[in-house]
Each structure stands twice: as C-alpha cells, then as structure tokens.
Amino acid sequence: MESAEGLRQLLKRSRIKIEPELAQRLFVYLALLEKWNERINLTASTEWKQIEPLFQEVLWAAEYYPKKAISQLDIGSGAGFPALILAILIPQIELEMIESRAKKSAFLETVAHALEMKNAVVHNKRLDAFLNGNAENRVWDCISWKALKLSTHDLLKLLFHAHSETQFWMFHGKEMAVESPDVIESNFKLLRSEKFHAMEEWTLSIYLPR
C-alpha cells in the first residue's frame, strides 16, 4: 500500500475529528518525509507498514493533549513524531523543538516553512545549551521527549521552566526515558500512564511537578 493511501485510510478510522485543511497538511508532511528520507535517515523506511505506527501514535496521543496548553517544548524532535504532527493537528500549540542534528533540524524547518507554521520554531542545539542561552525566563505548558534519556541535570533544570500545571510527556518503552528514575519519583507526580497498543511495551507517561 502506498503511504498516502495508508494515511488516508488511517485518518478515516481516527477517533478524533480532523478538519480537511489540517488533514491536507499531514499529506504535505508525508510527501516531504518521503523526499528527505532519500537523502538523510529520518525514519528507517517510508514504507507505510513501517511508518503507520508513528502516525497512529500521534492520533492516539492527541486524545490526551491538555486542552488549556498553548506552549510546548519538545526535546530531540527528530523527524517530527509526535510533537510536530501534534502541532499540525492542534494549531494553537506554540511549539519549540530542540534538535541537535543539523540535517534533521533543516528538515523540521522545511516542514514548518512549507506549512506556514509560524507557531513552530526549531533550535539546532543541545538542550543544556538552549536552556542556558535562550530560555532563561521561558515557561511551557507541556514539555515532551521521545526516544532519548534525559539526564538528571537537564530534567531538574526543566522544572524551573514549568508551572504547577505543566505536563511532562515522556514517551518510553519498558524502561523510563530518564537517567535516574528516582528523580522522577521524588520530583514529579504521575498524572496518567497510557499504553500504546500498536507498539509493544510503548507507553506515554504524563507527570506534573510536585
């Protein structure tokens, strides 16, 4: 099955309502993903059976997105799954993406430009450099990360950029996506933990600051 047709069928089955204009933006993103993946390794493959779970994850996660959230910081944004796609589906999100790899940052910037996403900004640097240099007084409503382990230092520093209702979204497998799980236990309280059926042992754990 071609990826575009697979995405079309997936959107028809989605439990969330997606406006036609926003759905079209997903097809533009998919076309750019396929084009760029020929040159740089964004995803292991753009065959639909390989990337379908990534799109499914976004649609699934969108159901839990905090209704009052406006600003989001995403760490290690990679190919844009799931944070950039969430920002496509939920246009009010003001998204800042941290991506240390220049080629992937260029891809994210290309998507944001093509879709005229003035609410999406890419920072091509490491998280600690960003927090030390660009974000002294910034506070976000949602802070997310996937496919990486946050260091204890970075995790604790992020608490200075959160308010009492900031949601920390951690996408992870069997192991927690942090250097020290004890730091989570002592500094955060679990709001909810949801299993993603399409990927084995994949979980979205959502925390609030203590």
Contacts in CASP RR format, 6 or more apart in sequence:
PFRMAT RR
TARGET T0000
AUTHOR 0000-0000-0000
METHOD contacts of the structure
MODEL  1
MESAEGLRQLLKRSRIKIEPELAQRLFVYLALLEKWNERINLTASTEWKQ
IEPLFQEVLWAAEYYPKKAISQLDIGSGAGFPALILAILIPQIELEMIES
RAKKSAFLETVAHALEMKNAVVHNKRLDAFLNGNAENRVWDCISWKALKL
STHDLLKLLFHAHSETQFWMFHGKEMAVESPDVIESNFKLLRSEKFHAME
EWTLSIYLPR
1 48 0 8 1.000
1 49 0 8 1.000
2 48 0 8 1.000
3 30 0 8 1.000
3 34 0 8 1.000
3 46 0 8 1.000
3 47 0 8 1.000
3 48 0 8 1.000
3 51 0 8 1.000
4 27 0 8 1.000
4 30 0 8 1.000
4 31 0 8 1.000
5 48 0 8 1.000
6 48 0 8 1.000
6 52 0 8 1.000
7 26 0 8 1.000
7 27 0 8 1.000
7 30 0 8 1.000
7 48 0 8 1.000
7 55 0 8 1.000
10 52 0 8 1.000
10 55 0 8 1.000
10 56 0 8 1.000
10 59 0 8 1.000
11 18 0 8 1.000
11 23 0 8 1.000
11 26 0 8 1.000
11 59 0 8 1.000
14 59 0 8 1.000
15 59 0 8 1.000
15 63 0 8 1.000
16 59 0 8 1.000
16 62 0 8 1.000
16 63 0 8 1.000
16 89 0 8 1.000
18 89 0 8 1.000
22 88 0 8 1.000
22 89 0 8 1.000
22 91 0 8 1.000
25 88 0 8 1.000
25 115 0 8 1.000
26 55 0 8 1.000
26 85 0 8 1.000
26 88 0 8 1.000
26 89 0 8 1.000
28 111 0 8 1.000
28 114 0 8 1.000
28 115 0 8 1.000
29 84 0 8 1.000
29 85 0 8 1.000
29 88 0 8 1.000
29 111 0 8 1.000
29 115 0 8 1.000
32 107 0 8 1.000
32 110 0 8 1.000
32 111 0 8 1.000
32 114 0 8 1.000
33 42 0 8 1.000
33 43 0 8 1.000
33 46 0 8 1.000
33 51 0 8 1.000
33 79 0 8 1.000
34 46 0 8 1.000
36 42 0 8 1.000
36 107 0 8 1.000
36 110 0 8 1.000
37 43 0 8 1.000
37 45 0 8 1.000
37 46 0 8 1.000
40 103 0 8 1.000
40 104 0 8 1.000
40 107 0 8 1.000
42 78 0 8 1.000
42 79 0 8 1.000
42 104 0 8 1.000
42 107 0 8 1.000
43 50 0 8 1.000
43 51 0 8 1.000
43 54 0 8 1.000
43 79 0 8 1.000
44 50 0 8 1.000
45 51 0 8 1.000
52 198 0 8 1.000
53 198 0 8 1.000
53 199 0 8 1.000
54 81 0 8 1.000
54 82 0 8 1.000
55 81 0 8 1.000
55 85 0 8 1.000
56 196 0 8 1.000
56 198 0 8 1.000
57 81 0 8 1.000
57 82 0 8 1.000
57 171 0 8 1.000
57 196 0 8 1.000
57 198 0 8 1.000
57 199 0 8 1.000
57 202 0 8 1.000
58 81 0 8 1.000
58 82 0 8 1.000
58 85 0 8 1.000
58 86 0 8 1.000
58 89 0 8 1.000
59 89 0 8 1.000
60 196 0 8 1.000
60 198 0 8 1.000
61 82 0 8 1.000
61 86 0 8 1.000
61 169 0 8 1.000
61 171 0 8 1.000
61 204 0 8 1.000
62 86 0 8 1.000
62 89 0 8 1.000
62 90 0 8 1.000
64 192 0 8 1.000
64 194 0 8 1.000
64 204 0 8 1.000
64 206 0 8 1.000
65 86 0 8 1.000
65 90 0 8 1.000
65 142 0 8 1.000
66 141 0 8 1.000
66 142 0 8 1.000
66 165 0 8 1.000
66 167 0 8 1.000
68 141 0 8 1.000
68 165 0 8 1.000
69 93 0 8 1.000
69 141 0 8 1.000
69 142 0 8 1.000
69 167 0 8 1.000
70 92 0 8 1.000
70 93 0 8 1.000
70 94 0 8 1.000
70 141 0 8 1.000
71 93 0 8 1.000
71 94 0 8 1.000
71 96 0 8 1.000
71 139 0 8 1.000
71 140 0 8 1.000
71 141 0 8 1.000
71 142 0 8 1.000
72 83 0 8 1.000
72 86 0 8 1.000
72 87 0 8 1.000
72 93 0 8 1.000
72 94 0 8 1.000
72 95 0 8 1.000
72 96 0 8 1.000
72 140 0 8 1.000
72 141 0 8 1.000
72 142 0 8 1.000
72 143 0 8 1.000
72 144 0 8 1.000
73 96 0 8 1.000
73 98 0 8 1.000
73 138 0 8 1.000
73 140 0 8 1.000
73 142 0 8 1.000
73 143 0 8 1.000
73 144 0 8 1.000
73 158 0 8 1.000
73 161 0 8 1.000
74 83 0 8 1.000
74 84 0 8 1.000
74 95 0 8 1.000
74 96 0 8 1.000
74 97 0 8 1.000
74 98 0 8 1.000
74 143 0 8 1.000
74 144 0 8 1.000
74 145 0 8 1.000
75 98 0 8 1.000
75 127 0 8 1.000
75 143 0 8 1.000
75 144 0 8 1.000
75 145 0 8 1.000
75 148 0 8 1.000
75 150 0 8 1.000
76 97 0 8 1.000
76 98 0 8 1.000
76 99 0 8 1.000
76 100 0 8 1.000
76 127 0 8 1.000
76 145 0 8 1.000
76 146 0 8 1.000
76 147 0 8 1.000
76 148 0 8 1.000
77 83 0 8 1.000
77 84 0 8 1.000
77 97 0 8 1.000
77 98 0 8 1.000
77 99 0 8 1.000
77 104 0 8 1.000
77 108 0 8 1.000
77 122 0 8 1.000
78 99 0 8 1.000
78 101 0 8 1.000
78 104 0 8 1.000
78 107 0 8 1.000
78 108 0 8 1.000
79 104 0 8 1.000
79 107 0 8 1.000
80 97 0 8 1.000
80 108 0 8 1.000
80 111 0 8 1.000
81 146 0 8 1.000
82 144 0 8 1.000
82 146 0 8 1.000
82 171 0 8 1.000
83 95 0 8 1.000
83 97 0 8 1.000
83 144 0 8 1.000
84 95 0 8 1.000
84 97 0 8 1.000
84 108 0 8 1.000
84 111 0 8 1.000
84 112 0 8 1.000
84 120 0 8 1.000
86 93 0 8 1.000
86 95 0 8 1.000
87 93 0 8 1.000
87 95 0 8 1.000
87 117 0 8 1.000
87 119 0 8 1.000
87 120 0 8 1.000
88 115 0 8 1.000
88 117 0 8 1.000
91 119 0 8 1.000
92 119 0 8 1.000
93 119 0 8 1.000
94 119 0 8 1.000
95 117 0 8 1.000
95 119 0 8 1.000
95 120 0 8 1.000
95 121 0 8 1.000
96 121 0 8 1.000
96 123 0 8 1.000
96 140 0 8 1.000
97 108 0 8 1.000
97 120 0 8 1.000
97 121 0 8 1.000
97 122 0 8 1.000
97 123 0 8 1.000
98 123 0 8 1.000
98 125 0 8 1.000
98 126 0 8 1.000
98 127 0 8 1.000
98 130 0 8 1.000
99 105 0 8 1.000
99 108 0 8 1.000
99 122 0 8 1.000
99 123 0 8 1.000
99 124 0 8 1.000
100 124 0 8 1.000
100 125 0 8 1.000
100 126 0 8 1.000
101 124 0 8 1.000
102 124 0 8 1.000
105 122 0 8 1.000
105 123 0 8 1.000
105 124 0 8 1.000
108 120 0 8 1.000
108 122 0 8 1.000
109 122 0 8 1.000
111 117 0 8 1.000
112 120 0 8 1.000
112 121 0 8 1.000
112 122 0 8 1.000
123 130 0 8 1.000
123 134 0 8 1.000
127 150 0 8 1.000
127 154 0 8 1.000
128 153 0 8 1.000
128 154 0 8 1.000
128 157 0 8 1.000
131 154 0 8 1.000
131 157 0 8 1.000
131 158 0 8 1.000
131 161 0 8 1.000
135 161 0 8 1.000
138 161 0 8 1.000
139 161 0 8 1.000
139 162 0 8 1.000
139 163 0 8 1.000
139 166 0 8 1.000
140 161 0 8 1.000
140 162 0 8 1.000
140 166 0 8 1.000
141 163 0 8 1.000
141 165 0 8 1.000
141 166 0 8 1.000
141 167 0 8 1.000
142 166 0 8 1.000
142 167 0 8 1.000
142 168 0 8 1.000
142 169 0 8 1.000
143 158 0 8 1.000
143 161 0 8 1.000
143 162 0 8 1.000
143 166 0 8 1.000
143 167 0 8 1.000
143 168 0 8 1.000
143 169 0 8 1.000
144 168 0 8 1.000
144 169 0 8 1.000
144 170 0 8 1.000
144 171 0 8 1.000
145 169 0 8 1.000
145 170 0 8 1.000
145 171 0 8 1.000
145 177 0 8 1.000
146 171 0 8 1.000
146 172 0 8 1.000
146 177 0 8 1.000
147 171 0 8 1.000
147 177 0 8 1.000
148 177 0 8 1.000
149 177 0 8 1.000
149 178 0 8 1.000
149 179 0 8 1.000
150 158 0 8 1.000
150 177 0 8 1.000
150 178 0 8 1.000
150 179 0 8 1.000
151 179 0 8 1.000
152 178 0 8 1.000
152 179 0 8 1.000
152 180 0 8 1.000
152 183 0 8 1.000
155 178 0 8 1.000
155 179 0 8 1.000
155 183 0 8 1.000
155 184 0 8 1.000
155 187 0 8 1.000
156 183 0 8 1.000
156 187 0 8 1.000
158 168 0 8 1.000
159 187 0 8 1.000
159 209 0 8 1.000
162 168 0 8 1.000
162 209 0 8 1.000
164 208 0 8 1.000
164 209 0 8 1.000
165 208 0 8 1.000
166 208 0 8 1.000
166 209 0 8 1.000
167 191 0 8 1.000
167 206 0 8 1.000
167 207 0 8 1.000
167 208 0 8 1.000
168 188 0 8 1.000
168 206 0 8 1.000
168 207 0 8 1.000
168 208 0 8 1.000
168 209 0 8 1.000
169 204 0 8 1.000
169 205 0 8 1.000
169 206 0 8 1.000
170 176 0 8 1.000
170 177 0 8 1.000
170 178 0 8 1.000
170 204 0 8 1.000
170 205 0 8 1.000
170 206 0 8 1.000
170 207 0 8 1.000
171 177 0 8 1.000
171 202 0 8 1.000
171 203 0 8 1.000
171 204 0 8 1.000
172 202 0 8 1.000
172 203 0 8 1.000
172 205 0 8 1.000
173 201 0 8 1.000
173 202 0 8 1.000
173 203 0 8 1.000
174 201 0 8 1.000
176 184 0 8 1.000
176 205 0 8 1.000
178 184 0 8 1.000
184 207 0 8 1.000
186 210 0 8 1.000
187 209 0 8 1.000
187 210 0 8 1.000
188 207 0 8 1.000
188 208 0 8 1.000
188 209 0 8 1.000
188 210 0 8 1.000
189 207 0 8 1.000
189 208 0 8 1.000
189 209 0 8 1.000
189 210 0 8 1.000
190 205 0 8 1.000
190 206 0 8 1.000
190 207 0 8 1.000
191 206 0 8 1.000
191 207 0 8 1.000
191 208 0 8 1.000
192 205 0 8 1.000
192 206 0 8 1.000
193 203 0 8 1.000
193 204 0 8 1.000
193 205 0 8 1.000
193 206 0 8 1.000
194 203 0 8 1.000
194 204 0 8 1.000
194 206 0 8 1.000
195 202 0 8 1.000
195 203 0 8 1.000
196 202 0 8 1.000
196 203 0 8 1.000
196 204 0 8 1.000
END
